[in-house]
Amino acid sequence: MDISRYENPDLLWLLLVLAPMIAYYIYRLSSGRAEIYFSSIEPFKHTKTIRWYLRHIPFVLRMAVVILLIIVAARPQSTTQHKKEDSQGIDIVLALDISSSMLARDFKPDRFTASKDILSKFIIDRPTDRIGLVVFAGEAFTQVPITTDHRTLINMLHQVEMGVINDGTAIGNGLATAVNRLKESKSPSKVIILLTDGVNNTGQIDPRTAAYIAKDEGIKLYTIGVGSEGTAPYQSLDTWGDVIYLQMPVEIDEELLQSIAKETNGQYFRATDNTKLSEIYAEINKLEKMEVEIENFTRYNDLFHPFLLAALALLLCEIGCRYFLFRQLP
């Protein structure tokens, strides 16, 4: 029985009355009762039978009845709480650059793998949102439409590989594809998080045009430039076909990324290592929190009935013991 509260807890102080009851009972036992005179006590030398030791049962039962009745008066209760959450969530599309430059080793183990790992954690932290995935290089396509099936989304994210589309950095195409995924969304809040490490150098759609469309559709854009300051080790092949890493300058069109983010009332971030990239997604996670309406209902259920029944049963037992099993001479 899970008792969480008492309606009248002050009545539990009545349990202190047990102390004088016990004291009075002991006093009565020690003071003795009526006397009967016999010429010899020889027949009474061995009269301490089991009934003699059980003669305290009526008093113990009476004490138990008093305890139970005090508990009944205090009204023990259990608590049942109901919580109602009303949240529609946010629709988010993650636009991920998968051009060959994402294999640069200024992140651990590289930009591409680090981005996927950190994106997975971001997805896990947004259980109430619908999230989709768009990947782009020289072209763009939808890897996963917006969905609440985050387990499948994360699996599909980790299945993304380099080389599945032509190389290049079509930021405009990637952004336009992400916008297209959100056009039919009825969510009160729609967000695109675009991650790239380069300069828009291919594609049919200008990134600024795609940003204007996003603004018209009520979509907020966060852009993330990935790459260390100065140079970074890029993968290449030597004349014998072996993989080598060359220090190449990091080129990110920060002006463009800042401009298209500002156009939609979003923000631009620069990530220079794994830790900074994690911090950026954590900050976006805080910025795009949906207010959740929570209503708490608390219901109290009375639990005194078993105690009352037990008290009545023990009272009947006490009466039976007193007047039948342990009846005393006056």
Buried (B, 14 or more C-beta within 10 A) or exposed (E): EEEEEBEEEEBBEBEEEEEEEEEEBEEEEEEEEEEEEEEEEEEEEEEEEEEEEEBEBBBBBBBBBBBBBBBBBBBBBBEEEEEEEEEBBBBBBBBBBBBBBBBBBBBEEBBBBBBBBBBBEBBEEBEEBBBBBBBBBBBBEBBBEBBEEBEEBBEBBEEBEEEEBEBBBBBBBBBBBBBBBBEEBEBEBBBBBBBBBBBBEBBEBBBBEBBBBBBEBBBBBBBBBBBBEEBBBBBEEEEEEEEEEEEEEBEBBEEBBBBBBBBBEBBBBBBBBBEBBBBBBBEBEEEBEBEEEEEEEEEEEEBBEEBBEBBEEBBEBBEEBBEEEBEEEE
